Amino acid sequence: MITDCPQSVNSIPLEAPRHGYELLAQRQEGPTLRFYIRVPESE
């Protein structure tokens, strides 16, 4: 996920696991935030 919303640095790490996703990494490049998220396989 790519965003430039400063609040996402707090909200995405909290919300991803609540929705069944795994946050693998996050990186900030200037105002751009990148979140690497694993989506579970469909059954």
Distance bins in CASP14 RR format, pairs under 12 A and 6 or more apart:
PFRMAT RR
TARGET T0000
AUTHOR 0000-0000-0000
RMODE 2
METHOD distances of the structure
MODEL  1
1 8 0 0 0 0 1 0 0 0 0 0 0
1 9 0 0 0 0 0 1 0 0 0 0 0
1 11 0 0 0 0 0 1 0 0 0 0 0
1 12 1 0 0 1 0 0 0 0 0 0 0
1 13 0 0 0 0 0 1 0 0 0 0 0
1 15 0 0 0 0 0 1 0 0 0 0 0
1 16 0 0 0 0 1 0 0 0 0 0 0
1 21 0 0 0 0 1 0 0 0 0 0 0
1 23 0 0 0 0 1 0 0 0 0 0 0
1 24 0 0 0 0 0 1 0 0 0 0 0
1 25 0 0 0 0 0 1 0 0 0 0 0
1 26 0 0 0 0 1 0 0 0 0 0 0
1 27 0 0 0 0 0 1 0 0 0 0 0
1 32 0 0 0 0 0 1 0 0 0 0 0
1 33 0 0 0 0 1 0 0 0 0 0 0
1 34 1 0 0 1 0 0 0 0 0 0 0
1 35 1 0 1 0 0 0 0 0 0 0 0
1 36 0 0 0 0 1 0 0 0 0 0 0
1 37 1 0 0 1 0 0 0 0 0 0 0
1 38 0 0 0 0 0 1 0 0 0 0 0
1 39 0 0 0 0 0 1 0 0 0 0 0
2 8 0 0 0 0 1 0 0 0 0 0 0
2 12 0 0 0 0 0 1 0 0 0 0 0
2 26 0 0 0 0 0 1 0 0 0 0 0
2 27 0 0 0 0 0 1 0 0 0 0 0
2 28 0 0 0 0 0 1 0 0 0 0 0
2 29 0 0 0 0 1 0 0 0 0 0 0
2 31 0 0 0 0 0 1 0 0 0 0 0
2 32 1 0 0 1 0 0 0 0 0 0 0
2 33 1 0 0 1 0 0 0 0 0 0 0
2 34 1 0 1 0 0 0 0 0 0 0 0
2 35 1 0 0 1 0 0 0 0 0 0 0
2 36 0 0 0 0 0 1 0 0 0 0 0
2 37 0 0 0 0 0 1 0 0 0 0 0
3 9 0 0 0 0 1 0 0 0 0 0 0
3 11 0 0 0 0 1 0 0 0 0 0 0
3 12 1 0 0 1 0 0 0 0 0 0 0
3 26 0 0 0 0 0 1 0 0 0 0 0
3 27 0 0 0 0 0 1 0 0 0 0 0
3 28 0 0 0 0 0 1 0 0 0 0 0
3 29 0 0 0 0 0 1 0 0 0 0 0
3 31 0 0 0 0 1 0 0 0 0 0 0
3 32 1 0 0 1 0 0 0 0 0 0 0
3 33 1 0 1 0 0 0 0 0 0 0 0
3 34 0 0 0 0 1 0 0 0 0 0 0
3 35 1 0 0 1 0 0 0 0 0 0 0
3 37 0 0 0 0 0 1 0 0 0 0 0
4 28 0 0 0 0 0 1 0 0 0 0 0
4 29 0 0 0 0 0 1 0 0 0 0 0
4 30 0 0 0 0 1 0 0 0 0 0 0
4 31 1 0 1 0 0 0 0 0 0 0 0
4 32 1 0 1 0 0 0 0 0 0 0 0
4 33 1 0 0 1 0 0 0 0 0 0 0
4 34 0 0 0 0 0 1 0 0 0 0 0
5 11 0 0 0 0 1 0 0 0 0 0 0
5 12 0 0 0 0 1 0 0 0 0 0 0
5 28 0 0 0 0 0 1 0 0 0 0 0
5 31 0 0 0 0 1 0 0 0 0 0 0
5 32 0 0 0 0 0 1 0 0 0 0 0
5 33 1 0 0 1 0 0 0 0 0 0 0
5 35 0 0 0 0 0 1 0 0 0 0 0
6 12 0 0 0 0 0 1 0 0 0 0 0
6 28 0 0 0 0 1 0 0 0 0 0 0
6 30 0 0 0 0 0 1 0 0 0 0 0
6 31 1 0 0 1 0 0 0 0 0 0 0
6 32 0 0 0 0 0 1 0 0 0 0 0
6 33 0 0 0 0 1 0 0 0 0 0 0
7 13 0 0 0 0 0 1 0 0 0 0 0
7 14 0 0 0 0 0 1 0 0 0 0 0
7 15 0 0 0 0 0 1 0 0 0 0 0
7 33 0 0 0 0 1 0 0 0 0 0 0
8 14 0 0 0 0 0 1 0 0 0 0 0
8 15 0 0 0 0 1 0 0 0 0 0 0
8 16 0 0 0 0 0 1 0 0 0 0 0
8 23 0 0 0 0 0 1 0 0 0 0 0
8 26 0 0 0 0 1 0 0 0 0 0 0
8 28 0 0 0 0 0 1 0 0 0 0 0
8 31 0 0 0 0 0 1 0 0 0 0 0
8 32 0 0 0 0 0 1 0 0 0 0 0
8 33 1 0 1 0 0 0 0 0 0 0 0
8 34 0 0 0 0 0 1 0 0 0 0 0
8 35 1 0 0 1 0 0 0 0 0 0 0
8 37 0 0 0 0 0 1 0 0 0 0 0
9 15 0 0 0 0 0 1 0 0 0 0 0
9 23 0 0 0 0 0 1 0 0 0 0 0
9 26 1 0 0 1 0 0 0 0 0 0 0
9 27 0 0 0 0 0 1 0 0 0 0 0
9 28 1 0 0 1 0 0 0 0 0 0 0
9 30 0 0 0 0 0 1 0 0 0 0 0
9 31 0 0 0 0 0 1 0 0 0 0 0
9 32 0 0 0 0 0 1 0 0 0 0 0
9 33 1 0 1 0 0 0 0 0 0 0 0
9 34 0 0 0 0 0 1 0 0 0 0 0
9 35 0 0 0 0 1 0 0 0 0 0 0
10 16 0 0 0 0 0 1 0 0 0 0 0
10 26 0 0 0 0 0 1 0 0 0 0 0
10 33 0 0 0 0 0 1 0 0 0 0 0
10 35 0 0 0 0 0 1 0 0 0 0 0
11 18 0 0 0 0 0 1 0 0 0 0 0
11 19 0 0 0 0 0 1 0 0 0 0 0
11 23 0 0 0 0 0 1 0 0 0 0 0
11 26 0 0 0 0 0 1 0 0 0 0 0
11 33 0 0 0 0 0 1 0 0 0 0 0
11 35 0 0 0 0 0 1 0 0 0 0 0
12 18 0 0 0 0 0 1 0 0 0 0 0
12 19 0 0 0 0 0 1 0 0 0 0 0
12 21 0 0 0 0 1 0 0 0 0 0 0
12 23 1 0 0 1 0 0 0 0 0 0 0
12 24 0 0 0 0 0 1 0 0 0 0 0
12 25 0 0 0 0 0 1 0 0 0 0 0
12 26 1 0 0 1 0 0 0 0 0 0 0
12 33 0 0 0 0 1 0 0 0 0 0 0
12 34 0 0 0 0 0 1 0 0 0 0 0
12 35 1 0 1 0 0 0 0 0 0 0 0
12 36 0 0 0 0 0 1 0 0 0 0 0
12 37 1 0 0 1 0 0 0 0 0 0 0
13 21 0 0 0 0 0 1 0 0 0 0 0
13 22 0 0 0 0 0 1 0 0 0 0 0
13 23 1 0 1 0 0 0 0 0 0 0 0
13 24 0 0 0 0 0 1 0 0 0 0 0
13 25 0 0 0 0 0 1 0 0 0 0 0
13 26 1 0 0 1 0 0 0 0 0 0 0
13 33 0 0 0 0 0 1 0 0 0 0 0
13 35 0 0 0 0 1 0 0 0 0 0 0
13 36 0 0 0 0 0 1 0 0 0 0 0
13 37 0 0 0 0 0 1 0 0 0 0 0
14 21 0 0 0 0 0 1 0 0 0 0 0
14 23 0 0 0 0 1 0 0 0 0 0 0
14 35 0 0 0 0 0 1 0 0 0 0 0
15 21 0 0 0 0 1 0 0 0 0 0 0
15 23 0 0 0 0 1 0 0 0 0 0 0
15 35 0 0 0 0 0 1 0 0 0 0 0
15 37 0 0 0 0 0 1 0 0 0 0 0
16 22 1 0 0 1 0 0 0 0 0 0 0
16 23 1 0 1 0 0 0 0 0 0 0 0
16 24 0 0 0 0 1 0 0 0 0 0 0
16 25 0 0 0 0 0 1 0 0 0 0 0
16 26 0 0 0 0 1 0 0 0 0 0 0
16 35 1 0 0 1 0 0 0 0 0 0 0
16 36 0 0 0 0 0 1 0 0 0 0 0
16 37 1 0 1 0 0 0 0 0 0 0 0
16 38 0 0 0 0 1 0 0 0 0 0 0
16 39 0 0 0 0 1 0 0 0 0 0 0
16 40 0 0 0 0 0 1 0 0 0 0 0
17 23 1 0 0 1 0 0 0 0 0 0 0
17 24 0 0 0 0 0 1 0 0 0 0 0
17 37 0 0 0 0 0 1 0 0 0 0 0
17 38 0 0 0 0 0 1 0 0 0 0 0
17 40 0 0 0 0 0 1 0 0 0 0 0
19 37 0 0 0 0 1 0 0 0 0 0 0
19 38 0 0 0 0 0 1 0 0 0 0 0
19 39 0 0 0 0 1 0 0 0 0 0 0
19 40 0 0 0 0 1 0 0 0 0 0 0
20 37 0 0 0 0 1 0 0 0 0 0 0
20 38 0 0 0 0 1 0 0 0 0 0 0
20 39 0 0 0 0 1 0 0 0 0 0 0
20 40 1 0 0 1 0 0 0 0 0 0 0
20 41 0 0 0 0 0 1 0 0 0 0 0
21 35 0 0 0 0 1 0 0 0 0 0 0
21 36 0 0 0 0 0 1 0 0 0 0 0
21 37 1 0 1 0 0 0 0 0 0 0 0
21 38 1 0 0 1 0 0 0 0 0 0 0
21 39 1 0 1 0 0 0 0 0 0 0 0
21 40 1 0 0 1 0 0 0 0 0 0 0
21 41 0 0 0 0 0 1 0 0 0 0 0
22 35 0 0 0 0 0 1 0 0 0 0 0
22 36 0 0 0 0 1 0 0 0 0 0 0
22 37 1 0 0 1 0 0 0 0 0 0 0
22 38 1 0 1 0 0 0 0 0 0 0 0
22 39 0 0 0 0 1 0 0 0 0 0 0
22 40 1 0 0 1 0 0 0 0 0 0 0
22 41 0 0 0 0 0 1 0 0 0 0 0
23 34 0 0 0 0 0 1 0 0 0 0 0
23 35 1 0 0 1 0 0 0 0 0 0 0
23 36 1 0 0 1 0 0 0 0 0 0 0
23 37 1 0 1 0 0 0 0 0 0 0 0
23 38 0 0 0 0 1 0 0 0 0 0 0
23 39 0 0 0 0 0 1 0 0 0 0 0
24 34 0 0 0 0 0 1 0 0 0 0 0
24 35 0 0 0 0 1 0 0 0 0 0 0
24 36 1 0 1 0 0 0 0 0 0 0 0
24 37 1 0 0 1 0 0 0 0 0 0 0
24 38 1 0 1 0 0 0 0 0 0 0 0
24 39 0 0 0 0 0 1 0 0 0 0 0
25 33 0 0 0 0 0 1 0 0 0 0 0
25 34 0 0 0 0 1 0 0 0 0 0 0
25 35 1 0 0 1 0 0 0 0 0 0 0
25 36 1 0 1 0 0 0 0 0 0 0 0
25 37 0 0 0 0 1 0 0 0 0 0 0
25 38 0 0 0 0 0 1 0 0 0 0 0
26 32 0 0 0 0 0 1 0 0 0 0 0
26 33 1 0 0 1 0 0 0 0 0 0 0
26 34 1 0 0 1 0 0 0 0 0 0 0
26 35 1 0 1 0 0 0 0 0 0 0 0
26 36 1 0 0 1 0 0 0 0 0 0 0
26 37 0 0 0 0 1 0 0 0 0 0 0
27 33 1 0 0 1 0 0 0 0 0 0 0
27 34 1 0 1 0 0 0 0 0 0 0 0
27 35 0 0 0 0 1 0 0 0 0 0 0
27 36 1 0 0 1 0 0 0 0 0 0 0
28 34 1 0 0 1 0 0 0 0 0 0 0
28 35 0 0 0 0 0 1 0 0 0 0 0
END
